[in-house]
Each structure stands twice: as C-alpha cells, then as structure tokens.
Amino acid sequence: MVAAGVGDFEDPPAEVLEEAAAAFGLLASPARLHIMWSLAQGESDVTGLAERVGGALPAVSQHLTKLKLAGLVRARREGRRQVYFVDDPDMVTVVRLMVGQLTDRAAQAPTRRSRGLGA
C-alpha cells in the first residue's frame, strides 16, 4: 500500500473503498438517510419508521429492503411484525456524527444557504 502522506495512514484497499462508496451511495437518498438516522436511535418496525420519516409504507419498506440487502440494517421477527435495527455500531457512529455535525452547523449559520454558500 502507498502511504497517504498524512501521519501514518495508508490508503485502504480498493475493495474497502468500493464497499464504502456503495454504503454512502445508499445513504445519499434523504429518505434512506432519515431511516438510518431513526434506526441509529433505536429499533423500529416499518409502520413506526413510516410515521417517523413521513413516508408511505411501501416506499419505506422498499428502502429498508435495499438497506437490508446492503447489510446496513437487519431485522428480526416479533410475532407478525419485522423489527429493523442497525447491527453495526460503527455505522451508527458514522450516521450520528455526520447528521449531528451538519445539524450543528446549520443551527450555527442559518443564513449560509441564503448567501449562496451551499451546504
């Protein structure tokens, strides 16, 4: 591996970068990111998630299927319902950190977008 030139960090293998890009690609959807954010706070069934994120039940179900196929969420059966959760503490940390930082930034500079600086 080639050193990145900053500290003692080395570039990750291509396979790791591809996996990370795929995960971030899935999280590029505001709806899926909201679902991940919600699940990072605690497990829920599809009905609870649909209510929380304001999405239609079939749409939320489709998003959950994509997240589940990618290995970002898991589900377990409780009676007749599926309960979804994020089983990867690192993914919970990433989502909480990213969304938390952006929320803090937006609260500190509410006029940022109006000046054309974007997010």
DRENROSE-314711 format. One record per residue (C-alpha): x, y, z; residue in one letter; residue number from 1. Coordinates in steps of 0.05 Angstrom, whole numbers. Example, Ala and Ser with C-alpha at 12.3 -4.5 7.8 and 13.67 -1.06 7.14 Angstrom:
REM DRENROSE-314711
{{246 -90 156} "A" 1}
{{273 -21 143} "S" 2}
//
This chain:
REM DRENROSE-314711
{{0 0 0} "M" 1}
{{21 71 -13} "V" 2}
{{26 119 45} "A" 3}
{{-25 175 41} "A" 4}
{{27 226 64} "G" 5}
{{-12 249 126} "V" 6}
{{10 217 191} "G" 7}
{{17 142 190} "D" 8}
{{-46 128 150} "F" 9}
{{-44 83 89} "E" 10}
{{-93 81 33} "D" 11}
{{-146 28 42} "P" 12}
{{-152 -29 -8} "P" 13}
{{-196 -17 -69} "A" 14}
{{-247 -67 -44} "E" 15}
{{-257 -27 20} "V" 16}
{{-265 37 -18} "L" 17}
{{-317 4 -64} "E" 18}
{{-356 -22 -4} "E" 19}
{{-354 47 30} "A" 20}
{{-376 81 -34} "A" 21}
{{-434 33 -41} "A" 22}
{{-456 47 31} "A" 23}
{{-450 122 21} "F" 24}
{{-487 115 -45} "G" 25}
{{-546 84 -8} "L" 26}
{{-543 138 44} "L" 27}
{{-544 192 -10} "A" 28}
{{-620 185 -11} "S" 29}
{{-651 233 41} "P" 30}
{{-705 181 56} "A" 31}
{{-655 125 69} "R" 32}
{{-610 170 110} "L" 33}
{{-671 190 152} "H" 34}
{{-688 117 162} "I" 35}
{{-616 102 182} "M" 36}
{{-616 161 229} "W" 37}
{{-681 136 261} "S" 38}
{{-654 66 268} "L" 39}
{{-589 93 297} "A" 40}
{{-633 120 354} "Q" 41}
{{-667 53 365} "G" 42}
{{-701 -5 331} "E" 43}
{{-769 2 298} "S" 44}
{{-819 -34 254} "D" 45}
{{-837 -8 184} "V" 46}
{{-900 26 208} "T" 47}
{{-863 65 262} "G" 48}
{{-810 85 212} "L" 49}
{{-861 108 161} "A" 50}
{{-894 152 214} "E" 51}
{{-827 180 237} "R" 52}
{{-798 195 169} "V" 53}
{{-863 216 138} "G" 54}
{{-860 165 81} "G" 55}
{{-911 119 51} "A" 56}
{{-908 49 79} "L" 57}
{{-890 15 12} "P" 58}
{{-834 66 -1} "A" 59}
{{-804 57 69} "V" 60}
{{-809 -18 60} "S" 61}
{{-771 -14 -6} "Q" 62}
{{-717 30 26} "H" 63}
{{-710 -20 83} "L" 64}
{{-702 -77 33} "T" 65}
{{-645 -40 -2} "K" 66}
{{-611 -24 64} "L" 67}
{{-620 -96 87} "K" 68}
{{-592 -125 23} "L" 69}
{{-531 -79 31} "A" 70}
{{-521 -105 101} "G" 71}
{{-533 -37 133} "L" 72}
{{-594 -59 172} "V" 73}
{{-621 -125 199} "R" 74}
{{-689 -148 220} "A" 75}
{{-718 -197 269} "R" 76}
{{-788 -223 274} "R" 77}
{{-831 -205 334} "E" 78}
{{-897 -241 325} "G" 79}
{{-926 -217 259} "R" 80}
{{-881 -157 250} "R" 81}
{{-809 -146 229} "Q" 82}
{{-767 -102 275} "V" 83}
{{-709 -67 240} "Y" 84}
{{-644 -45 272} "F" 85}
{{-573 -24 254} "V" 86}
{{-528 -80 277} "D" 87}
{{-463 -45 263} "D" 88}
{{-441 4 318} "P" 89}
{{-392 37 270} "D" 90}
{{-448 53 221} "M" 91}
{{-489 82 278} "V" 92}
{{-429 125 296} "T" 93}
{{-419 149 224} "V" 94}
{{-492 168 215} "V" 95}
{{-498 202 282} "R" 96}
{{-433 240 272} "L" 97}
{{-449 262 201} "M" 98}
{{-520 284 214} "V" 99}
{{-503 313 281} "G" 100}
{{-447 355 254} "Q" 101}
{{-489 381 196} "L" 102}
{{-547 397 244} "T" 103}
{{-500 436 290} "D" 104}
{{-470 472 230} "R" 105}
{{-539 491 204} "A" 106}
{{-560 517 273} "A" 107}
{{-498 560 278} "Q" 108}
{{-503 591 209} "A" 109}
{{-575 594 187} "P" 110}
{{-561 646 133} "T" 111}
{{-507 605 100} "R" 112}
{{-551 579 44} "R" 113}
{{-583 647 31} "S" 114}
{{-514 675 16} "R" 115}
{{-504 621 -37} "G" 116}
{{-451 583 0} "L" 117}
{{-489 517 -1} "G" 118}
{{-483 460 47} "A" 119}
//
